[in-house]
Amino acid sequence: MRADDLNSNIVLVKLNGKDLYLDPGTAFVPFGLLPWTETGVRGLKLDKDGGTWVTTPVPESSVSQSSGKLT
């Protein structure tokens, strides 16, 4: 893993014992989902011991959405 590849920030929230990965800085992304560029990718989860590598979840296809018509 290369530190130069860490080019996004997301938030990990534990809610009712379940991990939620959120990106509150991205417009039009529904709560509980990430932009497609941030799904299924490796990231560094920081903690008091430095950090561990995690992979962001890939949502079920049933929750996929389109932002509108392509131009």
Biopython code that builds the backbone (N, CA, C, O; Angstrom):
import numpy as np
from Bio.PDB.StructureBuilder import StructureBuilder

atoms = [
    (1, "MET", "N", (0.839, -1.175, 0.000)),
    (1, "MET", "CA", (0.000, 0.000, 0.000)),
    (1, "MET", "C", (0.888, 1.244, 0.000)),
    (1, "MET", "O", (1.893, 1.311, 0.708)),
    (2, "ARG", "N", (0.498, 2.212, -0.799)),
    (2, "ARG", "CA", (1.269, 3.453, -0.914)),
    (2, "ARG", "C", (0.463, 4.621, -0.367)),
    (2, "ARG", "O", (-0.713, 4.781, -0.696)),
    (3, "ALA", "N", (1.090, 5.428, 0.460)),
    (3, "ALA", "CA", (0.411, 6.577, 1.054)),
    (3, "ALA", "C", (-0.068, 7.559, -0.009)),
    (3, "ALA", "O", (-1.059, 8.257, 0.207)),
    (4, "ASP", "N", (0.615, 7.628, -1.158)),
    (4, "ASP", "CA", (0.206, 8.538, -2.225)),
    (4, "ASP", "C", (-1.160, 8.181, -2.810)),
    (4, "ASP", "O", (-1.825, 9.031, -3.402)),
    (5, "ASP", "N", (-1.576, 6.934, -2.647)),
    (5, "ASP", "CA", (-2.871, 6.504, -3.172)),
    (5, "ASP", "C", (-4.040, 6.879, -2.259)),
    (5, "ASP", "O", (-5.196, 6.708, -2.644)),
    (6, "LEU", "N", (-3.762, 7.382, -1.073)),
    (6, "LEU", "CA", (-4.817, 7.768, -0.135)),
    (6, "LEU", "C", (-5.261, 9.190, -0.481)),
    (6, "LEU", "O", (-4.730, 10.163, 0.055)),
    (7, "ASN", "N", (-6.239, 9.300, -1.383)),
    (7, "ASN", "CA", (-6.628, 10.616, -1.872)),
    (7, "ASN", "C", (-8.066, 10.997, -1.548)),
    (7, "ASN", "O", (-8.576, 11.966, -2.110)),
    (8, "SER", "N", (-8.730, 10.271, -0.667)),
    (8, "SER", "CA", (-10.097, 10.580, -0.252)),
    (8, "SER", "C", (-10.223, 10.393, 1.248)),
    (8, "SER", "O", (-9.464, 9.646, 1.865)),
    (9, "ASN", "N", (-11.186, 11.079, 1.817)),
    (9, "ASN", "CA", (-11.499, 10.913, 3.233)),
    (9, "ASN", "C", (-12.940, 10.456, 3.359)),
    (9, "ASN", "O", (-13.839, 11.047, 2.761)),
    (10, "ILE", "N", (-13.163, 9.405, 4.137)),
    (10, "ILE", "CA", (-14.514, 8.972, 4.460)),
    (10, "ILE", "C", (-14.589, 8.770, 5.971)),
    (10, "ILE", "O", (-13.571, 8.764, 6.664)),
    (11, "VAL", "N", (-15.801, 8.608, 6.459)),
    (11, "VAL", "CA", (-16.036, 8.470, 7.892)),
    (11, "VAL", "C", (-16.598, 7.084, 8.166)),
    (11, "VAL", "O", (-17.500, 6.622, 7.467)),
    (12, "LEU", "N", (-16.064, 6.423, 9.184)),
    (12, "LEU", "CA", (-16.584, 5.130, 9.625)),
    (12, "LEU", "C", (-17.364, 5.365, 10.912)),
    (12, "LEU", "O", (-16.821, 5.852, 11.904)),
    (13, "VAL", "N", (-18.648, 5.012, 10.880)),
    (13, "VAL", "CA", (-19.534, 5.188, 12.029)),
    (13, "VAL", "C", (-20.078, 3.828, 12.417)),
    (13, "VAL", "O", (-20.493, 3.053, 11.555)),
    (14, "LYS", "N", (-20.079, 3.536, 13.700)),
    (14, "LYS", "CA", (-20.684, 2.285, 14.179)),
    (14, "LYS", "C", (-22.073, 2.635, 14.705)),
    (14, "LYS", "O", (-22.214, 3.421, 15.642)),
    (15, "LEU", "N", (-23.100, 2.039, 14.090)),
    (15, "LEU", "CA", (-24.492, 2.304, 14.455)),
    (15, "LEU", "C", (-25.191, 0.973, 14.691)),
    (15, "LEU", "O", (-25.278, 0.143, 13.786)),
    (16, "ASN", "N", (-25.683, 0.774, 15.896)),
    (16, "ASN", "CA", (-26.341, -0.473, 16.275)),
    (16, "ASN", "C", (-25.469, -1.693, 15.981)),
    (16, "ASN", "O", (-25.966, -2.726, 15.534)),
    (17, "GLY", "N", (-24.170, -1.566, 16.235)),
    (17, "GLY", "CA", (-23.236, -2.660, 16.043)),
    (17, "GLY", "C", (-22.811, -2.889, 14.603)),
    (17, "GLY", "O", (-22.069, -3.832, 14.324)),
    (18, "LYS", "N", (-23.264, -2.047, 13.685)),
    (18, "LYS", "CA", (-22.947, -2.201, 12.264)),
    (18, "LYS", "C", (-22.068, -1.041, 11.811)),
    (18, "LYS", "O", (-22.312, 0.107, 12.180)),
    (19, "ASP", "N", (-21.035, -1.343, 11.004)),
    (19, "ASP", "CA", (-20.162, -0.301, 10.462)),
    (19, "ASP", "C", (-20.808, 0.354, 9.252)),
    (19, "ASP", "O", (-21.251, -0.327, 8.327)),
    (20, "LEU", "N", (-20.859, 1.691, 9.266)),
    (20, "LEU", "CA", (-21.342, 2.459, 8.125)),
    (20, "LEU", "C", (-20.202, 3.320, 7.616)),
    (20, "LEU", "O", (-19.584, 4.053, 8.388)),
    (21, "TYR", "N", (-19.922, 3.240, 6.349)),
    (21, "TYR", "CA", (-18.918, 4.091, 5.721)),
    (21, "TYR", "C", (-19.660, 5.222, 5.024)),
    (21, "TYR", "O", (-20.528, 4.977, 4.187)),
    (22, "LEU", "N", (-19.319, 6.462, 5.368)),
    (22, "LEU", "CA", (-20.029, 7.631, 4.852)),
    (22, "LEU", "C", (-19.059, 8.631, 4.254)),
    (22, "LEU", "O", (-17.901, 8.710, 4.663)),
    (23, "ASP", "N", (-19.538, 9.391, 3.285)),
    (23, "ASP", "CA", (-18.769, 10.496, 2.719)),
    (23, "ASP", "C", (-19.672, 11.725, 2.710)),
    (23, "ASP", "O", (-20.273, 12.050, 1.686)),
    (24, "PRO", "N", (-19.768, 12.411, 3.858)),
    (24, "PRO", "CA", (-20.695, 13.542, 3.954)),
    (24, "PRO", "C", (-20.322, 14.719, 3.066)),
    (24, "PRO", "O", (-21.141, 15.619, 2.882)),
    (25, "GLY", "N", (-19.121, 14.746, 2.511)),
    (25, "GLY", "CA", (-18.697, 15.850, 1.656)),
    (25, "GLY", "C", (-19.077, 15.687, 0.199)),
    (25, "GLY", "O", (-18.807, 16.579, -0.605)),
    (26, "THR", "N", (-19.700, 14.566, -0.168)),
    (26, "THR", "CA", (-20.081, 14.339, -1.558)),
    (26, "THR", "C", (-21.568, 14.609, -1.732)),
    (26, "THR", "O", (-22.409, 13.992, -1.080)),
    (27, "ALA", "N", (-21.870, 15.536, -2.618)),
    (27, "ALA", "CA", (-23.270, 15.912, -2.859)),
    (27, "ALA", "C", (-24.052, 14.779, -3.517)),
    (27, "ALA", "O", (-23.507, 14.018, -4.317)),
    (28, "PHE", "N", (-25.331, 14.676, -3.171)),
    (28, "PHE", "CA", (-26.293, 13.770, -3.803)),
    (28, "PHE", "C", (-26.039, 12.282, -3.546)),
    (28, "PHE", "O", (-26.602, 11.437, -4.242)),
    (29, "VAL", "N", (-25.204, 11.948, -2.561)),
    (29, "VAL", "CA", (-25.002, 10.542, -2.210)),
    (29, "VAL", "C", (-25.891, 10.235, -1.011)),
    (29, "VAL", "O", (-25.735, 10.862, 0.037)),
    (30, "PRO", "N", (-26.822, 9.284, -1.135)),
    (30, "PRO", "CA", (-27.738, 8.971, -0.043)),
    (30, "PRO", "C", (-26.997, 8.486, 1.213)),
    (30, "PRO", "O", (-25.912, 7.911, 1.132)),
    (31, "PHE", "N", (-27.607, 8.732, 2.358)),
    (31, "PHE", "CA", (-27.044, 8.294, 3.632)),
    (31, "PHE", "C", (-26.785, 6.790, 3.590)),
    (31, "PHE", "O", (-27.641, 6.013, 3.167)),
    (32, "GLY", "N", (-25.601, 6.393, 4.030)),
    (32, "GLY", "CA", (-25.247, 4.986, 4.104)),
    (32, "GLY", "C", (-24.562, 4.446, 2.865)),
    (32, "GLY", "O", (-24.136, 3.291, 2.848)),
    (33, "LEU", "N", (-24.447, 5.271, 1.817)),
    (33, "LEU", "CA", (-23.778, 4.836, 0.594)),
    (33, "LEU", "C", (-22.548, 5.694, 0.340)),
    (33, "LEU", "O", (-22.433, 6.804, 0.859)),
    (34, "LEU", "N", (-21.640, 5.174, -0.456)),
    (34, "LEU", "CA", (-20.455, 5.906, -0.877)),
    (34, "LEU", "C", (-20.522, 6.132, -2.381)),
    (34, "LEU", "O", (-21.203, 5.390, -3.090)),
    (35, "PRO", "N", (-19.822, 7.151, -2.875)),
    (35, "PRO", "CA", (-19.706, 7.282, -4.330)),
    (35, "PRO", "C", (-19.034, 6.032, -4.888)),
    (35, "PRO", "O", (-18.244, 5.394, -4.192)),
    (36, "TRP", "N", (-19.337, 5.674, -6.135)),
    (36, "TRP", "CA", (-18.817, 4.418, -6.683)),
    (36, "TRP", "C", (-17.295, 4.371, -6.677)),
    (36, "TRP", "O", (-16.716, 3.288, -6.590)),
    (37, "THR", "N", (-16.629, 5.538, -6.769)),
    (37, "THR", "CA", (-15.163, 5.553, -6.777)),
    (37, "THR", "C", (-14.574, 5.185, -5.423)),
    (37, "THR", "O", (-13.375, 4.929, -5.312)),
    (38, "GLU", "N", (-15.427, 5.159, -4.377)),
    (38, "GLU", "CA", (-14.948, 4.842, -3.032)),
    (38, "GLU", "C", (-15.487, 3.507, -2.529)),
    (38, "GLU", "O", (-15.326, 3.192, -1.350)),
    (39, "THR", "N", (-16.118, 2.718, -3.387)),
    (39, "THR", "CA", (-16.639, 1.415, -2.966)),
    (39, "THR", "C", (-15.688, 0.304, -3.393)),
    (39, "THR", "O", (-15.132, 0.329, -4.491)),
    (40, "GLY", "N", (-15.516, -0.658, -2.517)),
    (40, "GLY", "CA", (-14.659, -1.804, -2.818)),
    (40, "GLY", "C", (-13.191, -1.454, -2.947)),
    (40, "GLY", "O", (-12.455, -2.118, -3.676)),
    (41, "VAL", "N", (-12.759, -0.420, -2.249)),
    (41, "VAL", "CA", (-11.355, -0.008, -2.329)),
    (41, "VAL", "C", (-10.692, -0.137, -0.959)),
    (41, "VAL", "O", (-11.364, -0.107, 0.072)),
    (42, "ARG", "N", (-9.376, -0.280, -0.961)),
    (42, "ARG", "CA", (-8.619, -0.388, 0.289)),
    (42, "ARG", "C", (-8.365, 1.001, 0.844)),
    (42, "ARG", "O", (-8.125, 1.955, 0.104)),
    (43, "GLY", "N", (-8.422, 1.091, 2.161)),
    (43, "GLY", "CA", (-8.156, 2.355, 2.837)),
    (43, "GLY", "C", (-7.517, 2.110, 4.178)),
    (43, "GLY", "O", (-7.516, 0.989, 4.687)),
    (44, "LEU", "N", (-6.981, 3.152, 4.740)),
    (44, "LEU", "CA", (-6.322, 3.071, 6.039)),
    (44, "LEU", "C", (-7.278, 3.554, 7.117)),
    (44, "LEU", "O", (-7.680, 4.717, 7.126)),
    (45, "LYS", "N", (-7.637, 2.660, 8.021)),
    (45, "LYS", "CA", (-8.492, 2.994, 9.161)),
    (45, "LYS", "C", (-7.570, 3.349, 10.316)),
    (45, "LYS", "O", (-6.891, 2.485, 10.870)),
    (46, "LEU", "N", (-7.553, 4.622, 10.674)),
    (46, "LEU", "CA", (-6.655, 5.092, 11.723)),
    (46, "LEU", "C", (-7.185, 4.727, 13.098)),
    (46, "LEU", "O", (-8.393, 4.754, 13.337)),
    (47, "ASP", "N", (-6.271, 4.385, 14.003)),
    (47, "ASP", "CA", (-6.628, 4.100, 15.384)),
    (47, "ASP", "C", (-5.459, 4.474, 16.290)),
    (47, "ASP", "O", (-4.452, 5.003, 15.819)),
    (48, "LYS", "N", (-5.588, 4.202, 17.581)),
    (48, "LYS", "CA", (-4.555, 4.608, 18.539)),
    (48, "LYS", "C", (-3.221, 3.889, 18.320)),
    (48, "LYS", "O", (-2.179, 4.368, 18.766)),
    (49, "ASP", "N", (-3.252, 2.748, 17.638)),
    (49, "ASP", "CA", (-2.027, 1.999, 17.361)),
    (49, "ASP", "C", (-1.432, 2.324, 15.987)),
    (49, "ASP", "O", (-0.469, 1.687, 15.561)),
    (50, "GLY", "N", (-1.989, 3.290, 15.313)),
    (50, "GLY", "CA", (-1.506, 3.677, 13.989)),
    (50, "GLY", "C", (-2.582, 3.491, 12.949)),
    (50, "GLY", "O", (-3.089, 4.464, 12.392)),
    (51, "GLY", "N", (-2.936, 2.255, 12.683)),
    (51, "GLY", "CA", (-3.993, 1.998, 11.713)),
    (51, "GLY", "C", (-3.940, 0.602, 11.140)),
    (51, "GLY", "O", (-2.950, -0.114, 11.291)),
    (52, "THR", "N", (-5.018, 0.225, 10.480)),
    (52, "THR", "CA", (-5.113, -1.053, 9.801)),
    (52, "THR", "C", (-5.731, -0.825, 8.428)),
    (52, "THR", "O", (-6.477, 0.134, 8.225)),
    (53, "TRP", "N", (-5.420, -1.705, 7.493)),
    (53, "TRP", "CA", (-5.984, -1.609, 6.156)),
    (53, "TRP", "C", (-7.347, -2.288, 6.133)),
    (53, "TRP", "O", (-7.495, -3.406, 6.626)),
    (54, "VAL", "N", (-8.339, -1.617, 5.564)),
    (54, "VAL", "CA", (-9.693, -2.155, 5.434)),
    (54, "VAL", "C", (-10.140, -1.981, 3.979)),
    (54, "VAL", "O", (-9.550, -1.206, 3.227)),
    (55, "THR", "N", (-11.169, -2.699, 3.601)),
    (55, "THR", "CA", (-11.774, -2.544, 2.284)),
    (55, "THR", "C", (-13.195, -2.037, 2.468)),
    (55, "THR", "O", (-13.973, -2.611, 3.230)),
    (56, "THR", "N", (-13.535, -0.957, 1.767)),
    (56, "THR", "CA", (-14.890, -0.416, 1.876)),
    (56, "THR", "C", (-15.871, -1.383, 1.229)),
    (56, "THR", "O", (-15.528, -2.087, 0.279)),
    (57, "PRO", "N", (-17.094, -1.413, 1.748)),
    (57, "PRO", "CA", (-18.065, -2.375, 1.224)),
    (57, "PRO", "C", (-18.578, -1.999, -0.164)),
    (57, "PRO", "O", (-18.552, -0.835, -0.566)),
    (58, "VAL", "N", (-19.044, -3.019, -0.882)),
    (58, "VAL", "CA", (-19.716, -2.826, -2.164)),
    (58, "VAL", "C", (-21.200, -3.046, -1.908)),
    (58, "VAL", "O", (-21.589, -4.119, -1.447)),
    (59, "PRO", "N", (-22.040, -2.051, -2.199)),
    (59, "PRO", "CA", (-23.472, -2.213, -1.905)),
    (59, "PRO", "C", (-24.149, -3.219, -2.833)),
    (59, "PRO", "O", (-23.651, -3.522, -3.917)),
    (60, "GLU", "N", (-25.273, -3.720, -2.392)),
    (60, "GLU", "CA", (-26.086, -4.609, -3.222)),
    (60, "GLU", "C", (-26.563, -3.844, -4.453)),
    (60, "GLU", "O", (-26.793, -2.637, -4.385)),
    (61, "SER", "N", (-26.709, -4.526, -5.550)),
    (61, "SER", "CA", (-27.144, -3.866, -6.785)),
    (61, "SER", "C", (-28.533, -3.251, -6.655)),
    (61, "SER", "O", (-28.871, -2.330, -7.399)),
    (62, "SER", "N", (-29.336, -3.743, -5.726)),
    (62, "SER", "CA", (-30.696, -3.225, -5.557)),
    (62, "SER", "C", (-30.719, -1.785, -5.047)),
    (62, "SER", "O", (-31.744, -1.114, -5.168)),
    (63, "VAL", "N", (-29.619, -1.297, -4.482)),
    (63, "VAL", "CA", (-29.598, 0.082, -3.981)),
    (63, "VAL", "C", (-28.877, 1.029, -4.935)),
    (63, "VAL", "O", (-28.698, 2.206, -4.623)),
    (64, "SER", "N", (-28.466, 0.523, -6.089)),
    (64, "SER", "CA", (-27.774, 1.394, -7.044)),
    (64, "SER", "C", (-28.754, 2.428, -7.596)),
    (64, "SER", "O", (-29.948, 2.170, -7.749)),
    (65, "GLN", "N", (-28.204, 3.608, -7.890)),
    (65, "GLN", "CA", (-29.025, 4.706, -8.379)),
    (65, "GLN", "C", (-28.315, 5.407, -9.507)),
    (65, "GLN", "O", (-27.093, 5.334, -9.640)),
    (66, "SER", "N", (-29.088, 6.080, -10.309)),
    (66, "SER", "CA", (-28.534, 6.901, -11.385)),
    (66, "SER", "C", (-28.769, 8.353, -11.032)),
    (66, "SER", "O", (-29.830, 8.704, -10.516)),
    (67, "SER", "N", (-27.791, 9.200, -11.306)),
    (67, "SER", "CA", (-27.950, 10.619, -10.982)),
    (67, "SER", "C", (-28.716, 11.361, -12.054)),
    (67, "SER", "O", (-28.963, 12.559, -11.919)),
    (68, "GLY", "N", (-29.090, 10.685, -13.098)),
    (68, "GLY", "CA", (-29.861, 11.348, -14.135)),
    (68, "GLY", "C", (-29.410, 10.960, -15.527)),
    (68, "GLY", "O", (-28.677, 9.990, -15.717)),
    (69, "LYS", "N", (-29.855, 11.724, -16.478)),
    (69, "LYS", "CA", (-29.592, 11.444, -17.875)),
    (69, "LYS", "C", (-28.173, 11.829, -18.264)),
    (69, "LYS", "O", (-27.688, 12.891, -17.874)),
    (70, "LEU", "N", (-27.511, 10.980, -19.022)),
    (70, "LEU", "CA", (-26.176, 11.292, -19.517)),
    (70, "LEU", "C", (-26.275, 12.309, -20.641)),
    (70, "LEU", "O", (-27.195, 12.272, -21.459)),
    (71, "THR", "N", (-25.311, 13.211, -20.665)),
    (71, "THR", "CA", (-25.314, 14.211, -21.746)),
    (71, "THR", "C", (-24.141, 14.028, -22.640)),
    (71, "THR", "O", (-23.975, 14.775, -23.604)),
]
sb = StructureBuilder()
sb.init_structure("model")
sb.init_model(0)
sb.init_chain("A")
sb.init_seg("    ")
for serial, (resi, resn, name, xyz) in enumerate(atoms, 1):
    if name == "N":
        sb.init_residue(resn, " ", resi, " ")
    sb.init_atom(name, np.array(xyz, "f"), 0.0, 1.0, " ", f" {name:<3s}", serial, name[0])
structure = sb.get_structure()
